[in-house]
Amino acid sequence: MWLMPPALLMMRLRWLWSTSWARREGKKLSTEDVLILYLGTIAGDLKEIRTDIARLDHRIDETNKRIDEIVKTLSARIDETNKRIDAVQATLLEIQKLLLELVKTRQSTP
């Protein structure tokens, strides 16, 4: 469990005292009052943290969407390149067949 450093705790308690209803009424704060006020500040901090997490989740979702779009684009380009490679390979095989036929015809003619 994380414990607040004593200096920070004292600073928070002074702030709580300066803004509390007890000070305005001239009363001393009980331990329970201080604990409730402190828990209230923790709840506020948690709300801010939750807001930050929601904002970060949104940014992560946007980034993931951009990554998905990039993957789709790259996949399409890779598929196109593969088709071109296949076409070049087919052309080379056709050239090879023609060259073999040419060599055979030259060898068979005296």
The first five atom37 places (N, CA, C, CB, O) and aatype in JSON, in Angstrom:
{
  "aatype": [12, 17, 10, 12, 14, 14, 0, 10, 10, 12, 12, 1, 10, 1, 17, 10, 17, 15, 16, 15, 17, 0, 1, 1, 6, 7, 11, 11, 10, 15, 16, 6, 3, 19, 10, 9, 10, 18, 10, 7, 16, 9, 0, 7, 3, 10, 11, 6, 9, 1, 16, 3, 9, 0, 1, 10, 3, 8, 1, 9, 3, 6, 16, 2, 11, 1, 9, 3, 6, 9, 19, 11, 16, 10, 15, 0, 1, 9, 3, 6, 16, 2, 11, 1, 9, 3, 0, 19, 5, 0, 16, 10, 10, 6, 9, 5, 11, 10, 10, 10, 6, 10, 19, 11, 16, 1, 5, 15, 16, 14],
  "atom_mask": [
    [1, 1, 1, 1, 1],
    [1, 1, 1, 1, 1],
    [1, 1, 1, 1, 1],
    [1, 1, 1, 1, 1],
    [1, 1, 1, 1, 1],
    [1, 1, 1, 1, 1],
    [1, 1, 1, 1, 1],
    [1, 1, 1, 1, 1],
    [1, 1, 1, 1, 1],
    [1, 1, 1, 1, 1],
    [1, 1, 1, 1, 1],
    [1, 1, 1, 1, 1],
    [1, 1, 1, 1, 1],
    [1, 1, 1, 1, 1],
    [1, 1, 1, 1, 1],
    [1, 1, 1, 1, 1],
    [1, 1, 1, 1, 1],
    [1, 1, 1, 1, 1],
    [1, 1, 1, 1, 1],
    [1, 1, 1, 1, 1],
    [1, 1, 1, 1, 1],
    [1, 1, 1, 1, 1],
    [1, 1, 1, 1, 1],
    [1, 1, 1, 1, 1],
    [1, 1, 1, 1, 1],
    [1, 1, 1, 0, 1],
    [1, 1, 1, 1, 1],
    [1, 1, 1, 1, 1],
    [1, 1, 1, 1, 1],
    [1, 1, 1, 1, 1],
    [1, 1, 1, 1, 1],
    [1, 1, 1, 1, 1],
    [1, 1, 1, 1, 1],
    [1, 1, 1, 1, 1],
    [1, 1, 1, 1, 1],
    [1, 1, 1, 1, 1],
    [1, 1, 1, 1, 1],
    [1, 1, 1, 1, 1],
    [1, 1, 1, 1, 1],
    [1, 1, 1, 0, 1],
    [1, 1, 1, 1, 1],
    [1, 1, 1, 1, 1],
    [1, 1, 1, 1, 1],
    [1, 1, 1, 0, 1],
    [1, 1, 1, 1, 1],
    [1, 1, 1, 1, 1],
    [1, 1, 1, 1, 1],
    [1, 1, 1, 1, 1],
    [1, 1, 1, 1, 1],
    [1, 1, 1, 1, 1],
    [1, 1, 1, 1, 1],
    [1, 1, 1, 1, 1],
    [1, 1, 1, 1, 1],
    [1, 1, 1, 1, 1],
    [1, 1, 1, 1, 1],
    [1, 1, 1, 1, 1],
    [1, 1, 1, 1, 1],
    [1, 1, 1, 1, 1],
    [1, 1, 1, 1, 1],
    [1, 1, 1, 1, 1],
    [1, 1, 1, 1, 1],
    [1, 1, 1, 1, 1],
    [1, 1, 1, 1, 1],
    [1, 1, 1, 1, 1],
    [1, 1, 1, 1, 1],
    [1, 1, 1, 1, 1],
    [1, 1, 1, 1, 1],
    [1, 1, 1, 1, 1],
    [1, 1, 1, 1, 1],
    [1, 1, 1, 1, 1],
    [1, 1, 1, 1, 1],
    [1, 1, 1, 1, 1],
    [1, 1, 1, 1, 1],
    [1, 1, 1, 1, 1],
    [1, 1, 1, 1, 1],
    [1, 1, 1, 1, 1],
    [1, 1, 1, 1, 1],
    [1, 1, 1, 1, 1],
    [1, 1, 1, 1, 1],
    [1, 1, 1, 1, 1],
    [1, 1, 1, 1, 1],
    [1, 1, 1, 1, 1],
    [1, 1, 1, 1, 1],
    [1, 1, 1, 1, 1],
    [1, 1, 1, 1, 1],
    [1, 1, 1, 1, 1],
    [1, 1, 1, 1, 1],
    [1, 1, 1, 1, 1],
    [1, 1, 1, 1, 1],
    [1, 1, 1, 1, 1],
    [1, 1, 1, 1, 1],
    [1, 1, 1, 1, 1],
    [1, 1, 1, 1, 1],
    [1, 1, 1, 1, 1],
    [1, 1, 1, 1, 1],
    [1, 1, 1, 1, 1],
    [1, 1, 1, 1, 1],
    [1, 1, 1, 1, 1],
    [1, 1, 1, 1, 1],
    [1, 1, 1, 1, 1],
    [1, 1, 1, 1, 1],
    [1, 1, 1, 1, 1],
    [1, 1, 1, 1, 1],
    [1, 1, 1, 1, 1],
    [1, 1, 1, 1, 1],
    [1, 1, 1, 1, 1],
    [1, 1, 1, 1, 1],
    [1, 1, 1, 1, 1],
    [1, 1, 1, 1, 1],
    [1, 1, 1, 1, 1]
  ],
  "atom_positions": [
    [[0.84, -1.18, 0.0], [0.0, 0.0, 0.0], [0.89, 1.24, 0.0], [-0.96, 0.0, 1.21], [1.89, 1.29, 0.71]],
    [[0.51, 2.22, -0.8], [1.28, 3.45, -0.89], [0.9, 4.37, 0.25], [1.07, 4.14, -2.24], [-0.28, 4.62, 0.49]],
    [[1.89, 4.89, 0.94], [1.64, 5.84, 2.02], [2.16, 7.2, 1.59], [2.32, 5.38, 3.35], [3.21, 7.32, 0.95]],
    [[1.4, 8.22, 1.95], [1.78, 9.58, 1.59], [2.94, 10.03, 2.48], [0.57, 10.55, 1.72], [2.92, 9.8, 3.69]],
    [[3.94, 10.67, 1.89], [5.05, 11.18, 2.71], [4.51, 12.17, 3.75], [6.13, 11.87, 1.81], [3.56, 12.9, 3.48]],
    [[5.1, 12.2, 4.93], [4.6, 13.06, 6.02], [4.5, 14.54, 5.62], [5.5, 12.93, 7.23], [3.54, 15.21, 6.0]],
    [[5.47, 15.05, 4.88], [5.43, 16.46, 4.5], [4.22, 16.76, 3.63], [6.72, 16.87, 3.77], [3.56, 17.78, 3.8]],
    [[3.93, 15.87, 2.7], [2.78, 16.05, 1.82], [1.48, 15.91, 2.59], [2.83, 15.06, 0.66], [0.52, 16.63, 2.34]],
    [[1.45, 14.98, 3.52], [0.28, 14.8, 4.37], [0.0, 16.06, 5.18], [0.46, 13.59, 5.3], [-1.15, 16.49, 5.28]],
    [[1.04, 16.64, 5.75], [0.86, 17.87, 6.54], [0.38, 19.02, 5.66], [2.18, 18.26, 7.24], [-0.46, 19.81, 6.07]],
    [[0.91, 19.09, 4.45], [0.49, 20.14, 3.54], [-0.99, 19.98, 3.2], [1.35, 20.12, 2.26], [-1.74, 20.96, 3.16]],
    [[-1.41, 18.75, 2.95], [-2.81, 18.49, 2.65], [-3.69, 18.81, 3.85], [-3.0, 17.02, 2.23], [-4.76, 19.4, 3.7]],
    [[-3.24, 18.43, 5.02], [-4.05, 18.7, 6.22], [-4.18, 20.2, 6.46], [-3.43, 18.02, 7.46], [-5.25, 20.67, 6.85]],
    [[-3.11, 20.96, 6.23], [-3.2, 22.42, 6.37], [-4.21, 22.99, 5.38], [-1.81, 23.08, 6.16], [-4.99, 23.87, 5.71]],
    [[-4.16, 22.45, 4.15], [-5.11, 22.93, 3.14], [-6.53, 22.59, 3.55], [-4.79, 22.33, 1.77], [-7.44, 23.41, 3.42]],
    [[-6.72, 21.37, 4.05], [-8.04, 20.97, 4.5], [-8.53, 21.88, 5.63], [-8.03, 19.51, 4.95], [-9.68, 22.29, 5.66]],
    [[-7.63, 22.17, 6.55], [-7.99, 23.03, 7.68], [-8.37, 24.43, 7.19], [-6.82, 23.11, 8.68], [-9.34, 25.02, 7.68]],
    [[-7.61, 24.94, 6.24], [-7.88, 26.31, 5.78], [-9.18, 26.41, 4.99], [-6.72, 26.8, 4.93], [-9.75, 27.49, 4.92]],
    [[-9.64, 25.34, 4.42], [-10.86, 25.39, 3.6], [-12.04, 24.72, 4.27], [-10.61, 24.75, 2.26], [-13.13, 24.66, 3.7]],
    [[-11.85, 24.21, 5.45], [-12.9, 23.41, 6.07], [-13.96, 24.27, 6.75], [-12.3, 22.46, 7.07], [-13.74, 25.43, 7.09]],
    [[-15.12, 23.65, 6.93], [-16.23, 24.3, 7.61], [-15.91, 24.52, 9.09], [-17.51, 23.47, 7.45], [-16.41, 25.46, 9.71]],
    [[-15.08, 23.63, 9.64], [-14.76, 23.73, 11.07], [-14.01, 25.02, 11.37], [-13.94, 22.52, 11.53], [-14.22, 25.64, 12.41]],
    [[-13.15, 25.42, 10.49], [-12.38, 26.64, 10.71], [-13.31, 27.84, 10.69], [-11.28, 26.8, 9.64], [-13.18, 28.77, 11.49]],
    [[-14.26, 27.81, 9.77], [-15.2, 28.93, 9.71], [-16.07, 28.98, 10.96], [-16.1, 28.82, 8.46], [-16.47, 30.05, 11.41]],
    [[-16.34, 27.82, 11.52], [-17.17, 27.76, 12.72], [-16.32, 27.93, 13.98], [-17.92, 26.43, 12.77], [-16.87, 28.09, 15.08]],
    [[-15.0, 27.9, 13.85], [-14.13, 28.04, 15.0], [-13.99, 26.76, 15.81], [0.0, 0.0, 0.0], [-13.61, 26.8, 16.98]],
    [[-14.29, 25.64, 15.2], [-14.21, 24.36, 15.91], [-12.94, 23.63, 15.49], [-15.46, 23.48, 15.62], [-12.38, 23.88, 14.42]],
    [[-12.51, 22.73, 16.37], [-11.39, 21.87, 16.02], [-11.91, 20.68, 15.22], [-10.62, 21.4, 17.3], [-13.03, 20.2, 15.44]],
    [[-11.07, 20.21, 14.29], [-11.45, 19.04, 13.52], [-11.13, 17.79, 14.32], [-10.73, 19.01, 12.17], [-10.06, 17.67, 14.93]],
    [[-12.07, 16.85, 14.31], [-11.79, 15.56, 14.94], [-11.0, 14.71, 13.95], [-13.12, 14.84, 15.37], [-10.89, 15.04, 12.77]],
    [[-10.47, 13.63, 14.45], [-9.74, 12.7, 13.59], [-10.64, 12.2, 12.47], [-9.18, 11.52, 14.41], [-10.22, 12.07, 11.32]],
    [[-11.89, 11.92, 12.82], [-12.85, 11.44, 11.82], [-13.09, 12.51, 10.75], [-14.17, 11.04, 12.49], [-13.18, 12.19, 9.57]],
    [[-13.21, 13.78, 11.17], [-13.41, 14.87, 10.21], [-12.23, 14.98, 9.25], [-13.62, 16.2, 10.95], [-12.41, 15.11, 8.04]],
    [[-11.02, 14.91, 9.82], [-9.83, 14.98, 8.98], [-9.8, 13.81, 8.01], [-8.55, 15.0, 9.85], [-9.48, 13.98, 6.83]],
    [[-10.13, 12.62, 8.49], [-10.14, 11.43, 7.64], [-11.17, 11.58, 6.52], [-10.43, 10.18, 8.47], [-10.88, 11.25, 5.37]],
    [[-12.35, 12.06, 6.84], [-13.39, 12.25, 5.83], [-12.97, 13.29, 4.8], [-14.72, 12.66, 6.49], [-13.16, 13.08, 3.6]],
    [[-12.4, 14.39, 5.26], [-11.92, 15.41, 4.33], [-10.81, 14.85, 3.44], [-11.43, 16.65, 5.09], [-10.76, 15.12, 2.24]],
    [[-9.91, 14.09, 4.05], [-8.81, 13.51, 3.29], [-9.33, 12.5, 2.27], [-7.8, 12.83, 4.24], [-8.88, 12.48, 1.13]],
    [[-10.28, 11.67, 2.68], [-10.88, 10.72, 1.74], [-11.58, 11.44, 0.6], [-11.86, 9.81, 2.47], [-11.6, 10.96, -0.54]],
    [[-12.16, 12.6, 0.9], [-12.79, 13.4, -0.15], [-11.78, 13.86, -1.18], [0.0, 0.0, 0.0], [-12.06, 13.86, -2.38]],
    [[-10.59, 14.26, -0.73], [-9.57, 14.68, -1.69], [-9.06, 13.48, -2.5], [-8.39, 15.35, -0.96], [-8.75, 13.62, -3.68]],
    [[-8.99, 12.32, -1.85], [-8.58, 11.12, -2.57], [-9.62, 10.79, -3.65], [-8.4, 9.92, -1.6], [-9.26, 10.43, -4.77]],
    [[-10.9, 10.92, -3.3], [-11.95, 10.65, -4.29], [-11.83, 11.6, -5.47], [-13.34, 10.77, -3.64], [-12.03, 11.19, -6.62]],
    [[-11.5, 12.86, -5.2], [-11.29, 13.82, -6.3], [-10.11, 13.43, -7.16], [0.0, 0.0, 0.0], [-10.16, 13.52, -8.39]],
    [[-9.05, 12.99, -6.5], [-7.87, 12.55, -7.25], [-8.2, 11.34, -8.12], [-6.71, 12.2, -6.28], [-7.76, 11.25, -9.27]],
    [[-8.98, 10.41, -7.57], [-9.37, 9.23, -8.35], [-10.22, 9.61, -9.55], [-10.13, 8.24, -7.46], [-10.1, 9.02, -10.62]],
    [[-11.08, 10.61, -9.37], [-11.9, 11.08, -10.49], [-11.01, 11.63, -11.6], [-12.91, 12.15, -10.02], [-11.24, 11.36, -12.78]],
    [[-10.01, 12.41, -11.23], [-9.07, 12.95, -12.22], [-8.31, 11.82, -12.92], [-8.08, 13.92, -11.55], [-8.1, 11.86, -14.13]],
    [[-7.9, 10.82, -12.15], [-7.17, 9.69, -12.73], [-8.06, 8.94, -13.71], [-6.65, 8.74, -11.61], [-7.62, 8.55, -14.79]],
    [[-9.32, 8.72, -13.32], [-10.25, 8.04, -14.22], [-10.46, 8.84, -15.51], [-11.6, 7.8, -13.53], [-10.55, 8.26, -16.6]],
    [[-10.54, 10.15, -15.39], [-10.69, 11.0, -16.57], [-9.46, 10.86, -17.47], [-10.9, 12.47, -16.17], [-9.59, 10.75, -18.68]],
    [[-8.28, 10.87, -16.87], [-7.04, 10.7, -17.65], [-7.01, 9.34, -18.34], [-5.81, 10.86, -16.74], [-6.6, 9.23, -19.49]],
    [[-7.43, 8.31, -17.63], [-7.45, 6.97, -18.21], [-8.41, 6.91, -19.39], [-7.83, 5.92, -17.15], [-8.09, 6.32, -20.42]],
    [[-9.59, 7.51, -19.24], [-10.56, 7.52, -20.34], [-10.0, 8.26, -21.55], [-11.89, 8.18, -19.88], [-10.17, 7.82, -22.69]],
    [[-9.32, 9.39, -21.3], [-8.72, 10.15, -22.4], [-7.63, 9.33, -23.08], [-8.13, 11.48, -21.88], [-7.54, 9.32, -24.31]],
    [[-6.81, 8.64, -22.3], [-5.75, 7.81, -22.87], [-6.33, 6.62, -23.64], [-4.82, 7.31, -21.76], [-5.82, 6.24, -24.69]],
    [[-7.41, 6.03, -23.11], [-8.06, 4.93, -23.84], [-8.57, 5.41, -25.19], [-9.22, 4.36, -23.01], [-8.46, 4.7, -26.19]],
    [[-9.13, 6.61, -25.21], [-9.61, 7.17, -26.48], [-8.46, 7.37, -27.46], [-10.33, 8.51, -26.23], [-8.58, 7.04, -28.64]],
    [[-7.35, 7.9, -26.96], [-6.18, 8.09, -27.83], [-5.63, 6.76, -28.33], [-5.08, 8.87, -27.08], [-5.21, 6.65, -29.48]],
    [[-5.64, 5.75, -27.48], [-5.17, 4.41, -27.88], [-6.08, 3.86, -28.98], [-5.14, 3.45, -26.66], [-5.6, 3.29, -29.96]],
    [[-7.4, 4.03, -28.81], [-8.34, 3.56, -29.83], [-8.1, 4.26, -31.16], [-9.78, 3.8, -29.37], [-8.11, 3.62, -32.21]],
    [[-7.87, 5.57, -31.12], [-7.59, 6.31, -32.36], [-6.3, 5.81, -33.01], [-7.49, 7.83, -32.07], [-6.24, 5.64, -34.23]],
    [[-5.28, 5.58, -32.2], [-4.01, 5.09, -32.72], [-4.19, 3.7, -33.33], [-2.94, 5.04, -31.6], [-3.64, 3.41, -34.4]],
    [[-4.95, 2.84, -32.67], [-5.2, 1.51, -33.21], [-5.94, 1.57, -34.55], [-6.0, 0.67, -32.21], [-5.66, 0.79, -35.45]],
    [[-6.87, 2.51, -34.67], [-7.58, 2.67, -35.95], [-6.61, 3.09, -37.05], [-8.72, 3.71, -35.81], [-6.66, 2.59, -38.17]],
    [[-5.72, 4.03, -36.71], [-4.73, 4.45, -37.71], [-3.82, 3.29, -38.09], [-3.89, 5.62, -37.17], [-3.5, 3.12, -39.27]],
    [[-3.4, 2.49, -37.12], [-2.56, 1.34, -37.4], [-3.3, 0.36, -38.31], [-2.13, 0.64, -36.08], [-2.72, -0.17, -39.25]],
    [[-4.59, 0.12, -38.03], [-5.38, -0.79, -38.87], [-5.45, -0.29, -40.31], [-6.79, -0.94, -38.3], [-5.34, -1.08, -41.24]],
    [[-5.63, 1.01, -40.48], [-5.68, 1.58, -41.84], [-4.33, 1.4, -42.55], [-6.06, 3.08, -41.78], [-4.29, 1.07, -43.73]],
    [[-3.24, 1.62, -41.83], [-1.91, 1.45, -42.41], [-1.69, -0.01, -42.8], [-0.81, 1.91, -41.41], [-1.14, -0.29, -43.87]],
    [[-2.13, -0.94, -41.95], [-1.98, -2.36, -42.25], [-2.77, -2.72, -43.51], [-2.45, -3.22, -41.05], [-2.28, -3.46, -44.36]],
    [[-3.99, -2.2, -43.62], [-4.8, -2.47, -44.82], [-4.1, -1.94, -46.07], [-6.2, -1.83, -44.69], [-4.03, -2.63, -47.08]],
    [[-3.58, -0.72, -45.99], [-2.9, -0.12, -47.13], [-1.66, -0.93, -47.5], [-2.51, 1.33, -46.83], [-1.43, -1.22, -48.67]],
    [[-0.87, -1.29, -46.51], [0.34, -2.07, -46.78], [0.0, -3.45, -47.34], [1.19, -2.21, -45.51], [0.68, -3.94, -48.24]],
    [[-1.03, -4.07, -46.81], [-1.43, -5.39, -47.32], [-1.84, -5.29, -48.78], [-2.58, -5.97, -46.48], [-1.48, -6.16, -49.58]],
    [[-2.58, -4.25, -49.13], [-2.99, -4.08, -50.53], [-1.77, -3.87, -51.42], [-3.96, -2.89, -50.66], [-1.7, -4.42, -52.51]],
    [[-0.82, -3.06, -50.94], [0.39, -2.82, -51.74], [1.23, -4.09, -51.88], [1.23, -1.71, -51.1], [1.8, -4.35, -52.94]],
    [[1.3, -4.87, -50.81], [2.06, -6.13, -50.87], [1.39, -7.09, -51.85], [2.15, -6.78, -49.46], [2.07, -7.74, -52.64]],
    [[0.06, -7.17, -51.81], [-0.66, -8.04, -52.74], [-0.41, -7.6, -54.19], [-2.18, -8.03, -52.44], [-0.2, -8.44, -55.07]],
    [[-0.43, -6.31, -54.42], [-0.17, -5.78, -55.76], [1.25, -6.13, -56.21], [-0.39, -4.26, -55.79], [1.46, -6.53, -57.35]],
    [[2.2, -5.97, -55.32], [3.59, -6.3, -55.65], [3.74, -7.8, -55.94], [4.53, -5.89, -54.5], [4.45, -8.18, -56.87]],
    [[3.09, -8.63, -55.16], [3.14, -10.07, -55.39], [2.56, -10.44, -56.75], [2.39, -10.82, -54.28], [3.09, -11.31, -57.44]],
    [[1.47, -9.78, -57.14], [0.89, -10.03, -58.46], [1.87, -9.64, -59.56], [-0.44, -9.26, -58.63], [2.0, -10.34, -60.57]],
    [[2.55, -8.52, -59.37], [3.53, -8.09, -60.37], [4.69, -9.08, -60.46], [4.06, -6.69, -60.04], [5.17, -9.39, -61.55]],
    [[5.13, -9.58, -59.3], [6.22, -10.56, -59.27], [5.77, -11.83, -60.0], [6.64, -10.9, -57.81], [6.52, -12.39, -60.8]],
    [[4.54, -12.28, -59.74], [4.01, -13.46, -60.42], [3.96, -13.26, -61.93], [2.62, -13.81, -59.89], [4.28, -14.17, -62.69]],
    [[3.56, -12.06, -62.36], [3.5, -11.77, -63.79], [4.89, -11.8, -64.41], [2.84, -10.41, -64.03], [5.06, -12.33, -65.51]],
    [[5.88, -11.23, -63.72], [7.25, -11.24, -64.23], [7.77, -12.66, -64.3], [8.17, -10.38, -63.35], [8.44, -13.03, -65.27]],
    [[7.47, -13.47, -63.29], [7.92, -14.85, -63.28], [7.29, -15.63, -64.44], [7.56, -15.52, -61.94], [7.96, -16.41, -65.1]],
    [[6.01, -15.41, -64.68], [5.34, -16.09, -65.8], [5.98, -15.68, -67.12], [3.82, -15.77, -65.81], [6.18, -16.51, -68.0]],
    [[6.29, -14.4, -67.25], [6.94, -13.91, -68.48], [8.32, -14.55, -68.64], [7.07, -12.38, -68.45], [8.68, -14.96, -69.74]],
    [[9.08, -14.63, -67.57], [10.4, -15.26, -67.64], [10.31, -16.74, -68.01], [11.13, -15.11, -66.3], [11.12, -17.24, -68.78]],
    [[9.32, -17.42, -67.47], [9.14, -18.83, -67.82], [8.78, -18.97, -69.31], [8.03, -19.47, -66.95], [9.26, -19.89, -69.98]],
    [[7.96, -18.07, -69.81], [7.61, -18.09, -71.23], [8.83, -17.82, -72.09], [6.51, -17.06, -71.52], [9.02, -18.47, -73.12]],
    [[9.66, -16.87, -71.68], [10.9, -16.57, -72.41], [11.82, -17.78, -72.39], [11.62, -15.33, -71.81], [12.44, -18.11, -73.4]],
    [[11.91, -18.45, -71.24], [12.75, -19.63, -71.12], [12.27, -20.73, -72.08], [12.74, -20.16, -69.66], [13.09, -21.36, -72.75]],
    [[10.97, -20.96, -72.16], [10.43, -21.96, -73.08], [10.77, -21.6, -74.52], [8.9, -22.08, -72.91], [11.17, -22.46, -75.31]],
    [[10.6, -20.33, -74.87], [10.9, -19.9, -76.24], [12.38, -20.08, -76.56], [10.5, -18.43, -76.43], [12.73, -20.5, -77.67]],
    [[13.25, -19.75, -75.6], [14.69, -19.94, -75.83], [15.04, -21.4, -76.0], [15.48, -19.35, -74.67], [15.87, -21.74, -76.84]],
    [[14.44, -22.28, -75.22], [14.69, -23.72, -75.36], [14.23, -24.21, -76.73], [13.97, -24.5, -74.24], [14.92, -25.01, -77.37]],
    [[13.08, -23.73, -77.17], [12.61, -24.11, -78.5], [13.57, -23.6, -79.59], [11.19, -23.56, -78.75], [13.85, -24.3, -80.55]],
    [[14.04, -22.39, -79.41], [14.98, -21.82, -80.39], [16.26, -22.63, -80.44], [15.29, -20.35, -80.05], [16.78, -22.9, -81.52]],
    [[16.78, -23.01, -79.27], [18.0, -23.81, -79.22], [17.76, -25.16, -79.89], [18.48, -24.01, -77.77], [18.61, -25.63, -80.65]],
    [[16.62, -25.78, -79.61], [16.32, -27.09, -80.23], [16.2, -26.98, -81.74], [15.01, -27.66, -79.65], [16.69, -27.85, -82.47]],
    [[15.55, -25.93, -82.22], [15.4, -25.77, -83.68], [16.75, -25.5, -84.33], [14.42, -24.62, -84.0], [17.01, -25.96, -85.45]],
    [[17.6, -24.78, -83.66], [18.94, -24.51, -84.23], [19.8, -25.76, -84.22], [19.64, -23.39, -83.43], [20.58, -25.99, -85.14]],
    [[19.63, -26.58, -83.18], [20.41, -27.81, -83.11], [19.92, -28.82, -84.13], [20.34, -28.4, -81.7], [20.72, -29.59, -84.67]],
    [[18.65, -28.83, -84.4], [18.11, -29.82, -85.33], [18.34, -29.43, -86.79], [16.63, -30.0, -85.08], [18.33, -30.32, -87.65]],
    [[18.53, -28.19, -87.1], [18.82, -27.77, -88.47], [20.33, -27.81, -88.71], [18.26, -26.35, -88.75], [21.11, -27.23, -87.96]],
    [[20.72, -28.53, -89.8], [22.16, -28.64, -90.06], [22.76, -27.42, -90.7], [22.42, -29.79, -90.92], [23.96, -27.4, -90.96]]
  ]
}
